[in-house]
Amino acid sequence: MAQESGTRAVVLGGSIAGLFAARVLADAYDEVRIVDRDKIVGLRGPRKTLPLSYQANGLLARGVHIMEELFPGIVQQLVDDGIPKGDLSGSCRWYAQGNRLAQKDGDLITLGVLRPVLEFYIRERVQALPNVVFVEQHDIVGIVTTPDKTKVIGARVQARGSKSDQVIDADLVVDATGRGSRTPVWLEQLGYERPEEERKKIDLVYVTQHYKLRPGADPFQGDVAINQIAFPANPRGNVFFKTSDGQLELTTYGLLGDHPPADQDGLYRWLKSLPAKDVYETLRYADPVDKPVLYRFPTTLRRHYQKLTRFPDNLLVTGDAITCFNPVYAQGMSVAALCAMTMRQHLHSGAAPVPLDYFRDLAADAIDASWDLTNTVDLSFPGVKGERPLKLKFANWFLKKIQIAATHDRDITAKYYQVAGLMAPQESLMKPGFILRVLLKSLRGPSKESQQPYVYQAPAGVEPVFEDIYTPAAPKAA
């Protein structure tokens, strides 16, 4: 696949990170080729080769804003096509430490869209770019360099069913292949140092299933999502939201060996064990439309490319290929969007980006804040191994105070989710006025309203899927 004229960028991997990267590259290169092992054009459902696509995935508010900037009108297109739209702190029902937080709109758009459907819409927009080409059903074999190994000049790929590989010449290669990225191996083979890897073992398992509410039932009562955050005393949580066609997507998870089962009866028992009963009560009036699907996520992972001192030219890495966050915080796709924005800043001159400059900016502008947030919460669980300096201990102590204060004060809820949604820096939570407000509001403990048991009275004639017969399994100590 020789390059006849013009400049060409090759993106390895056609999922969300690769699509965002291709969008910004299309403004700087004459041609962009996206290589993927699957048949992906026109696909609206999960991929067998990408188990995570069966599970709940979400864009945080910052990710939605970037998506709209890169693809103007796409949010309204999704809404017009039946995707529910809400506010992360206003129409999402949050439980922290088992207590319901007060709700207030924080101008934080959230979309109830399934991961494969979101990918389909973004892919359609990328397909419409005249200089983007999809190279489907090709395995990625490696990269090609100049004889002195200082510059990448192409990607080696192999068509499914073929016994020989071929080279796609390129002025820039972007690795968006996810957690299984081979770039560290390729670097070592070329005589470069591998990036330092940082991991946290969280031993996370989550299970996803889809449901449809029975006609006349609406336990969401105007909200678009019901989410419970795991905490050390109960390392179980869930993400539960309305999606298109009147369906619901539920993902429930457990950390550190306390894992949800994937059989239907066992899953119902597990859901009843969650501190708040909203999810369990809702599912009494919702019919399953598929079977539970389980996914294991043993460790978070960050590859510190920004610490390297040597790196071949014309090669970049993005998305999960650099950092895999604890997926229950929904940071992955939004950070992939931030990576694309950083990449765009390094394309403005028309020359190939300088990789080490890109990686340093990527760490500072796209990754550090989210990585600090995921580490702070993960290390609140005693069973997660890692250093806990005084700064981190204070952050976890103050986070608990915020969660208690937010049961009284909806402005605190909105302010916190502006940070969690990556729309405001963490430093905004450290302003003296906000700290004082949190400490004063948290003195009384959780509000009485936040601890009221959830009760849903179904309309007459709406029969439950099952009677309340399940005995919950007790959570294991974290």
C-alpha positions as CSV (number, residue, x, y, z in Angstrom):
1,M,0.0,0.0,0.0
2,A,2.5,2.6,-1.2
3,Q,1.9,6.3,-0.7
4,E,1.5,7.9,-4.1
5,S,1.4,11.6,-3.1
6,G,0.5,13.8,-0.2
7,T,0.8,13.0,3.5
8,R,-0.8,10.1,5.3
9,A,-1.5,9.2,8.9
10,V,-2.4,5.7,10.0
11,V,-4.5,5.0,13.1
12,L,-4.2,1.6,14.6
13,G,-7.5,0.7,16.1
14,G,-11.0,2.0,15.2
15,S,-12.7,2.3,18.5
16,I,-13.5,5.6,20.3
17,A,-9.9,6.7,20.8
18,G,-9.0,5.9,17.2
19,L,-12.0,7.7,15.9
20,F,-11.3,10.8,17.9
21,A,-7.7,10.7,16.8
22,A,-8.7,10.3,13.1
23,R,-11.0,13.3,13.3
24,V,-8.2,15.7,14.3
25,L,-5.7,14.1,12.0
26,A,-8.0,14.6,9.0
27,D,-7.5,18.3,9.4
28,A,-3.7,18.0,9.1
29,Y,-3.1,15.1,6.7
30,D,-4.1,14.5,3.1
31,E,-5.2,11.0,4.0
32,V,-6.0,9.1,7.2
33,R,-6.3,5.3,7.3
34,I,-8.0,3.6,10.2
35,V,-6.9,-0.1,10.6
36,D,-9.1,-2.5,12.6
37,R,-9.3,-6.2,13.0
38,D,-13.1,-6.2,12.8
39,K,-15.7,-5.3,10.2
40,I,-16.9,-2.1,11.9
41,V,-18.4,0.2,9.3
42,G,-22.2,0.2,9.8
43,L,-22.0,-1.9,13.0
44,R,-24.4,-0.8,15.8
45,G,-24.0,-3.7,18.2
46,P,-21.2,-5.1,20.4
47,R,-18.1,-6.6,18.9
48,K,-17.2,-10.2,19.9
49,T,-13.5,-9.2,19.8
50,L,-14.1,-6.3,22.2
51,P,-15.8,-7.7,25.3
52,L,-15.9,-4.2,27.0
53,S,-18.4,-3.1,24.3
54,Y,-21.1,-5.3,26.0
55,Q,-20.7,-3.3,29.2
56,A,-21.9,0.2,30.2
57,N,-19.6,3.0,29.0
58,G,-20.3,6.7,29.3
59,L,-18.9,10.0,28.3
60,L,-18.4,12.5,31.1
61,A,-19.6,16.1,30.5
62,R,-16.2,17.1,29.3
63,G,-16.2,14.3,26.8
64,V,-19.6,15.3,25.5
65,H,-18.4,18.9,25.0
66,I,-15.3,17.7,23.1
67,M,-17.4,15.3,21.0
68,E,-19.8,18.2,20.1
69,E,-16.8,20.5,19.2
70,L,-15.3,17.8,16.9
71,F,-18.7,16.8,15.4
72,P,-21.0,19.8,15.6
73,G,-24.7,18.9,16.0
74,I,-24.0,15.3,17.1
75,V,-25.6,15.7,20.5
76,Q,-28.9,17.0,19.0
77,Q,-28.7,14.2,16.5
78,L,-28.5,11.6,19.2
79,V,-31.4,13.2,21.1
80,D,-33.5,13.5,18.0
81,D,-32.9,9.8,17.5
82,G,-34.3,8.9,20.9
83,I,-31.2,9.0,23.1
84,P,-32.1,10.3,26.6
85,K,-30.3,13.4,27.7
86,G,-29.9,14.5,31.3
87,D,-27.7,16.4,33.7
88,L,-25.0,14.5,35.7
89,S,-25.8,16.2,39.0
90,G,-29.4,17.2,38.4
91,S,-31.2,14.2,36.8
92,C,-28.9,11.5,37.9
93,R,-29.8,10.0,41.3
94,W,-26.5,9.5,43.2
95,Y,-25.8,7.5,46.3
96,A,-22.5,7.9,48.2
97,Q,-21.8,6.0,51.4
98,G,-25.3,4.6,51.0
99,N,-26.9,8.1,51.2
100,R,-28.8,9.9,48.5
101,L,-27.2,13.2,47.4
102,A,-29.3,16.3,46.9
103,Q,-29.7,17.1,43.2
104,K,-29.1,20.2,41.1
105,D,-28.4,20.8,37.4
106,G,-24.8,21.7,36.9
107,D,-24.8,22.2,33.2
108,L,-23.3,18.7,32.9
109,I,-24.7,16.9,29.9
110,T,-25.1,13.2,30.2
111,L,-26.4,10.9,27.5
112,G,-28.1,7.5,28.0
113,V,-26.4,5.9,25.0
114,L,-25.0,2.4,24.6
115,R,-21.3,2.2,23.8
116,P,-21.8,0.5,20.4
117,V,-24.4,3.0,19.4
118,L,-22.3,6.0,20.4
119,E,-19.4,4.5,18.5
120,F,-21.7,4.0,15.4
121,Y,-22.7,7.7,15.4
122,I,-19.1,8.9,15.8
123,R,-17.9,6.5,13.2
124,E,-20.5,7.7,10.7
125,R,-19.2,11.3,11.2
126,V,-15.6,10.1,10.6
127,Q,-16.7,8.1,7.6
128,A,-18.2,11.3,6.1
129,L,-14.7,12.9,6.0
130,P,-13.5,12.7,2.4
131,N,-9.9,11.9,3.3
132,V,-10.6,9.1,5.8
133,V,-10.4,5.4,4.7
134,F,-11.3,2.4,6.9
135,V,-9.0,-0.7,6.5
136,E,-11.2,-3.4,8.0
137,Q,-10.5,-7.0,9.0
138,H,-6.7,-6.5,9.1
139,D,-4.5,-7.6,12.0
140,I,-1.8,-5.2,13.1
141,V,1.6,-6.9,12.9
142,G,4.0,-4.1,13.7
143,I,5.5,-0.8,12.7
144,V,8.2,-0.1,10.0
145,T,11.1,2.2,10.6
146,T,14.0,3.8,8.8
147,P,17.2,1.7,8.9
148,D,18.6,3.7,11.8
149,K,15.3,3.0,13.7
150,T,14.8,6.7,14.6
151,K,11.7,7.3,12.5
152,V,8.5,5.3,11.9
153,I,7.6,5.2,8.2
154,G,4.7,2.8,8.1
155,A,2.6,0.1,9.7
156,R,2.7,-3.6,8.9
157,V,-0.8,-5.3,8.6
158,Q,-2.2,-8.5,7.5
159,A,-5.7,-9.1,6.0
160,R,-7.8,-11.7,7.8
161,G,-7.3,-15.0,6.0
162,S,-4.1,-13.9,4.2
163,K,-0.8,-15.6,4.8
164,S,1.3,-12.5,3.9
165,D,1.5,-9.1,5.4
166,Q,1.7,-5.7,3.7
167,V,3.0,-2.3,4.6
168,I,1.0,0.9,4.7
169,D,3.4,3.8,4.2
170,A,2.8,6.6,6.7
171,D,4.1,10.0,7.8
172,L,2.5,9.4,11.2
173,V,1.3,6.2,13.0
174,V,-1.0,6.5,16.0
175,D,-1.5,3.6,18.3
176,A,-5.1,3.5,19.6
177,T,-5.2,-0.3,20.1
178,G,-6.1,-0.1,23.8
179,R,-4.8,-1.9,26.9
180,G,-3.2,-4.6,24.8
181,S,-1.0,-2.1,22.9
182,R,2.2,-3.6,21.5
183,T,4.1,-0.3,21.4
184,P,6.1,-1.1,24.6
185,V,7.3,-4.3,22.9
186,W,8.0,-2.6,19.6
187,L,10.1,0.0,21.4
188,E,12.1,-2.7,23.1
189,Q,12.7,-4.5,19.8
190,L,14.0,-1.3,18.3
191,G,16.4,-0.7,21.2
192,Y,14.4,1.9,23.0
193,E,13.4,1.8,26.7
194,R,9.9,0.6,27.5
195,P,7.7,3.1,29.4
196,E,7.4,2.7,33.1
197,E,4.1,1.1,34.0
198,E,2.1,1.9,37.1
199,R,-0.7,-0.4,38.2
200,K,-3.2,-0.7,41.0
201,K,-4.8,-4.1,41.6
202,I,-8.5,-3.5,42.3
203,D,-9.8,-7.0,41.3
204,L,-13.0,-5.5,39.8
205,V,-15.7,-7.6,38.2
206,Y,-18.8,-6.1,36.7
207,V,-22.0,-7.5,35.1
208,T,-24.2,-5.8,32.6
209,Q,-27.8,-6.6,31.6
210,H,-30.5,-4.8,29.7
211,Y,-34.2,-4.5,30.7
212,K,-37.4,-2.9,29.5
213,L,-39.9,-1.3,32.0
214,R,-43.4,-2.8,32.1
215,P,-46.0,-0.4,30.6
216,G,-47.1,2.1,33.2
217,A,-44.1,1.6,35.5
218,D,-41.6,4.4,36.0
219,P,-39.6,4.0,39.2
220,F,-37.0,6.5,37.9
221,Q,-39.6,9.2,38.6
222,G,-38.2,11.8,36.2
223,D,-34.5,10.9,36.7
224,V,-32.4,9.4,33.9
225,A,-30.0,7.3,36.0
226,I,-29.7,5.7,39.5
227,N,-26.1,5.3,40.5
228,Q,-24.5,4.0,43.7
229,I,-20.8,4.5,44.5
230,A,-19.0,1.6,46.2
231,F,-17.2,2.4,49.4
232,P,-15.0,0.5,51.8
233,A,-17.9,-0.7,54.1
234,N,-19.8,-1.9,51.0
235,P,-17.5,-2.4,48.0
236,R,-20.4,-2.8,45.6
237,G,-22.0,-0.3,43.3
238,N,-23.9,0.2,40.1
239,V,-24.6,2.4,37.1
240,F,-28.2,2.2,35.9
241,F,-29.7,4.4,33.2
242,K,-32.4,4.9,30.7
243,T,-31.3,4.4,27.1
244,S,-33.0,4.4,23.7
245,D,-36.1,2.5,22.7
246,G,-37.4,2.6,26.3
247,Q,-34.7,0.2,27.5
248,L,-32.5,0.3,30.6
249,E,-28.8,-0.6,30.9
250,L,-27.6,-1.8,34.3
251,T,-24.0,-2.4,35.2
252,T,-23.3,-3.6,38.8
253,Y,-19.8,-4.2,40.1
254,G,-17.8,-5.4,43.1
255,L,-14.2,-4.8,44.1
256,L,-11.4,-6.8,45.8
257,G,-12.9,-10.2,45.3
258,D,-16.5,-9.3,46.2
259,H,-17.9,-10.0,42.8
260,P,-21.4,-10.0,41.3
261,P,-22.7,-13.3,39.9
262,A,-23.8,-13.6,36.3
263,D,-26.8,-15.9,36.9
264,Q,-30.2,-14.2,37.0
265,D,-31.3,-15.2,40.5
266,G,-27.9,-14.6,42.0
267,L,-27.8,-11.2,40.3
268,Y,-31.1,-10.1,41.8
269,R,-29.9,-11.2,45.2
270,W,-26.8,-9.2,44.7
271,L,-28.7,-6.1,43.7
272,K,-30.9,-6.3,46.8
273,S,-27.7,-6.2,48.9
274,L,-26.8,-2.7,47.6
275,P,-27.4,0.0,50.3
276,A,-30.2,1.8,48.4
277,K,-33.0,-0.3,47.1
278,D,-33.9,1.8,44.1
279,V,-32.3,-0.5,41.5
280,Y,-33.8,-3.7,43.0
281,E,-37.2,-2.1,43.2
282,T,-37.0,-0.8,39.7
283,L,-36.1,-4.3,38.3
284,R,-39.2,-5.8,39.9
285,Y,-41.1,-3.9,37.2
286,A,-38.6,-4.4,34.3
287,D,-38.3,-7.5,32.1
288,P,-34.8,-8.7,31.1
289,V,-34.2,-8.5,27.4
290,D,-30.9,-10.4,27.4
291,K,-28.7,-12.4,29.7
292,P,-26.2,-10.9,32.2
293,V,-22.7,-10.6,30.8
294,L,-19.6,-10.6,33.1
295,Y,-16.3,-8.7,32.6
296,R,-13.2,-8.8,34.7
297,F,-10.8,-5.9,35.2
298,P,-8.0,-6.8,37.5
299,T,-5.8,-3.7,37.5
300,T,-5.7,-0.1,36.5
301,L,-2.7,0.7,34.3
302,R,-0.7,3.8,33.3
303,R,2.2,3.8,30.9
304,H,4.4,6.8,31.7
305,Y,5.6,7.7,28.1
306,Q,6.2,11.3,29.3
307,K,9.2,10.1,31.4
308,L,11.1,8.7,28.4
309,T,14.1,10.5,27.0
310,R,14.2,8.8,23.6
311,F,11.3,7.9,21.3
312,P,11.1,7.3,17.5
313,D,9.7,10.1,15.4
314,N,6.3,9.8,13.7
315,L,4.7,7.6,16.3
316,L,2.1,8.6,18.9
317,V,0.0,6.7,21.4
318,T,-3.5,7.6,22.6
319,G,-6.4,6.5,24.8
320,D,-6.4,3.2,26.7
321,A,-3.0,2.3,25.1
322,I,-1.6,4.9,27.5
323,T,-3.9,4.7,30.5
324,C,-6.6,2.3,31.6
325,F,-8.7,3.9,34.5
326,N,-11.0,2.1,36.9
327,P,-13.9,1.8,34.5
328,V,-16.6,2.5,37.1
329,Y,-15.6,6.2,37.0
330,A,-16.4,6.4,33.3
331,Q,-13.2,8.4,32.5
332,G,-11.8,6.3,29.6
333,M,-13.7,7.7,26.6
334,S,-13.5,11.3,27.9
335,V,-9.8,11.1,28.4
336,A,-9.5,9.7,24.9
337,A,-11.3,12.8,23.7
338,L,-8.9,15.0,25.7
339,C,-6.0,13.0,24.1
340,A,-7.3,13.9,20.7
341,M,-7.5,17.6,21.6
342,T,-3.8,17.5,22.8
343,M,-2.9,15.8,19.6
344,R,-4.6,18.5,17.6
345,Q,-2.5,21.2,19.4
346,H,0.6,19.4,18.1
347,L,-0.5,19.3,14.5
348,H,-1.0,23.0,14.0
349,S,2.3,23.7,12.3
350,G,1.7,21.1,9.6
351,A,4.9,19.3,10.6
352,A,4.9,15.9,12.3
353,P,4.4,16.2,16.1
354,V,7.4,15.8,18.4
355,P,6.4,12.6,20.3
356,L,8.1,13.5,23.6
357,D,6.6,17.0,23.6
358,Y,3.2,15.4,22.9
359,F,3.5,12.9,25.7
360,R,4.5,15.6,28.2
361,D,1.5,17.7,27.3
362,L,-0.7,14.7,27.2
363,A,0.2,13.9,30.8
364,A,-0.4,17.4,32.0
365,D,-3.5,18.2,30.0
366,A,-5.4,14.9,29.6
367,I,-4.3,12.3,32.0
368,D,-2.9,13.5,35.3
369,A,-6.1,14.9,36.8
370,S,-8.2,11.8,36.0
371,W,-5.4,9.5,37.1
372,D,-5.1,11.3,40.5
373,L,-8.9,11.1,40.9
374,T,-9.1,7.4,40.2
375,N,-6.1,6.7,42.5
376,T,-7.6,8.7,45.3
377,V,-10.9,6.8,45.3
378,D,-9.3,3.4,44.7
379,L,-6.9,3.9,47.6
380,S,-9.8,4.7,49.9
381,F,-10.2,0.9,49.9
382,P,-7.7,-0.6,52.4
383,G,-7.4,-3.8,50.3
384,V,-5.9,-1.8,47.4
385,K,-2.1,-1.8,47.7
386,G,-0.3,1.5,47.2
387,E,1.3,4.4,49.0
388,R,-1.0,6.7,50.9
389,P,0.8,10.0,51.6
390,L,-0.7,12.6,53.9
391,K,-2.1,14.5,50.9
392,L,-4.0,11.5,49.7
393,K,-5.3,10.7,53.1
394,F,-6.6,14.2,53.4
395,A,-8.2,14.0,49.9
396,N,-10.1,10.9,51.0
397,W,-11.2,12.4,54.3
398,F,-12.4,15.5,52.6
399,L,-14.2,13.5,49.9
400,K,-16.2,11.8,52.6
401,K,-17.1,15.2,54.0
402,I,-18.2,16.4,50.6
403,Q,-20.4,13.4,50.2
404,I,-22.1,13.9,53.6
405,A,-22.5,17.7,53.0
406,A,-24.0,17.0,49.5
407,T,-26.9,15.2,51.2
408,H,-27.9,18.6,52.6
409,D,-26.7,21.0,50.0
410,R,-27.4,20.5,46.3
411,D,-24.9,23.3,45.3
412,I,-22.1,21.1,46.8
413,T,-23.4,18.1,44.7
414,A,-23.2,20.2,41.5
415,K,-19.8,21.6,42.3
416,Y,-18.4,18.1,43.0
417,Y,-19.7,16.7,39.8
418,Q,-18.3,19.5,37.8
419,V,-14.9,18.2,38.9
420,A,-15.9,14.5,38.5
421,G,-17.2,15.4,35.0
422,L,-13.8,16.9,34.2
423,M,-15.4,20.4,33.6
424,A,-13.6,22.0,36.6
425,P,-10.2,21.4,38.1
426,Q,-9.8,19.6,41.4
427,E,-8.3,22.8,42.8
428,S,-11.8,24.4,42.7
429,L,-12.7,22.1,45.6
430,M,-9.9,23.6,47.7
431,K,-11.1,27.2,47.8
432,P,-11.5,28.3,51.4
433,G,-15.2,29.2,51.0
434,F,-16.1,25.8,49.6
435,I,-14.1,24.0,52.3
436,L,-15.8,25.9,55.0
437,R,-19.2,25.3,53.5
438,V,-18.5,21.5,53.3
439,L,-17.2,21.3,56.9
440,L,-20.2,23.2,58.3
441,K,-22.8,21.2,56.3
442,S,-21.2,17.8,57.2
443,L,-21.2,18.4,60.9
444,R,-24.7,17.0,61.4
445,G,-23.9,13.8,59.4
446,P,-26.1,12.7,56.5
447,S,-29.5,14.4,56.1
448,K,-32.5,12.4,57.3
449,E,-34.0,12.7,53.8
450,S,-30.9,11.0,52.3
451,Q,-31.4,8.0,54.5
452,Q,-35.1,7.5,53.8
453,P,-35.8,4.1,52.3
454,Y,-36.9,4.1,48.7
455,V,-40.5,3.1,48.1
456,Y,-42.1,2.7,44.7
457,Q,-45.8,2.0,44.5
458,A,-46.6,0.7,41.0
459,P,-49.8,1.9,39.3
460,A,-52.8,-0.5,39.6
461,G,-52.6,-3.3,37.0
462,V,-48.8,-3.2,36.7
463,E,-47.7,-6.7,37.9
464,P,-44.1,-7.2,39.2
465,V,-41.7,-9.5,37.3
466,F,-41.0,-11.2,40.6
467,E,-42.1,-11.0,44.2
468,D,-39.8,-9.7,46.9
469,I,-38.3,-13.1,47.8
470,Y,-34.6,-12.6,47.5
471,T,-32.3,-12.8,50.4
472,P,-29.3,-10.5,49.7
473,A,-25.7,-11.8,50.0
474,A,-23.7,-9.9,52.5
475,P,-20.8,-7.9,51.0
476,K,-17.2,-8.9,51.8
477,A,-15.1,-6.5,53.7
478,A,-12.9,-4.5,51.4
